[in-house]
């Protein structure tokens, strides 16, 4: 598996992976279109320094991670908007490889920390983040648009476990 730093030419690829992933994760009846999925990825990358990592297996993109500066203006902290893996690649370590590549990408862009939100019912994601050293911040709270309960997690480059 190869992890690369993506650019604007990879936004559609990331959006399509996300569309497929949320369709399965959230039991949608149909896959969101590229036009529906693209704006979220573009917004995640709108402010610099942004992060876009892509995982390739056999020449095909199978996962991505995207984010950028915190909206709250927390200096040195990146907000990870998306960690997405195509459902055909679930269980193959793609998310873990992306998250293990994240600390170096954070350092390269001047970040010392990262935060993300994960739905508490996304047990696969919760287990992965906790296993890789992400820590809970505060109490779970309902998402403002859909009401699903989510938990904020934080990761510090300085406190990353050996091998992460």
NORWO-V189043 format. One record per residue. N is the residue number from 1. RES is the residue in one letter. NEAR is the number of other C-alpha atoms within 8 Angstrom. Layout:
BEGIN
<<N:RES:NEAR> <N:RES:NEAR>>
END
This chain:
BEGIN
<<1:X:6> <2:X:6> <3:X:11> <4:X:8> <5:X:8> <6:X:10> <7:X:7> <8:X:5> <9:X:6> <10:X:8> <11:X:11> <12:X:9> <13:X:8> <14:X:13> <15:X:13> <16:X:12> <17:X:14> <18:X:12> <19:X:13> <20:X:12> <21:X:12> <22:X:10> <23:X:13> <24:X:9> <25:X:7> <26:X:6> <27:X:7> <28:X:8> <29:X:5> <30:X:5> <31:X:8> <32:X:9> <33:X:8> <34:X:10> <35:X:6> <36:X:7> <37:X:13> <38:X:12> <39:X:8> <40:X:8> <41:X:13> <42:X:9> <43:X:8> <44:X:13> <45:X:13> <46:X:8> <47:X:9> <48:X:7> <49:X:7> <50:X:13> <51:X:13> <52:X:12> <53:X:12> <54:X:15> <55:X:15> <56:X:13> <57:X:9> <58:X:5> <59:X:5> <60:X:6> <61:X:10> <62:X:13> <63:X:16> <64:X:17> <65:X:15> <66:X:15> <67:X:14> <68:X:16> <69:X:14> <70:X:10> <71:X:6> <72:X:4> <73:X:6> <74:X:8> <75:X:5> <76:X:9> <77:X:12> <78:X:13> <79:X:12> <80:X:12> <81:X:11> <82:X:10> <83:X:10> <84:X:12> <85:X:14> <86:X:12> <87:X:8> <88:X:4> <89:X:9> <90:X:9> <91:X:5> <92:X:5> <93:X:7> <94:X:13> <95:X:12> <96:X:8> <97:X:10> <98:X:15> <99:X:10> <100:X:8> <101:X:10> <102:X:8> <103:X:10> <104:X:7> <105:X:9> <106:X:15> <107:X:10> <108:X:7> <109:X:8> <110:X:7> <111:X:11> <112:X:11> <113:X:12> <114:X:13> <115:X:12> <116:X:10> <117:X:9> <118:X:11> <119:X:10> <120:X:10> <121:X:5> <122:X:9> <123:X:7> <124:X:6> <125:X:8> <126:X:11> <127:X:8> <128:X:10> <129:X:11> <130:X:9> <131:X:7> <132:X:9> <133:X:9> <134:X:10> <135:X:9> <136:X:9> <137:X:8> <138:X:6> <139:X:7> <140:X:9> <141:X:7> <142:X:9> <143:X:9> <144:X:5> <145:X:4> <146:X:6> <147:X:7> <148:X:7> <149:X:11> <150:X:12> <151:X:14> <152:X:13> <153:X:13> <154:X:12> <155:X:12> <156:X:9> <157:X:10> <158:X:5> <159:X:6> <160:X:9> <161:X:7> <162:X:4> <163:X:3> <164:X:8>>
END
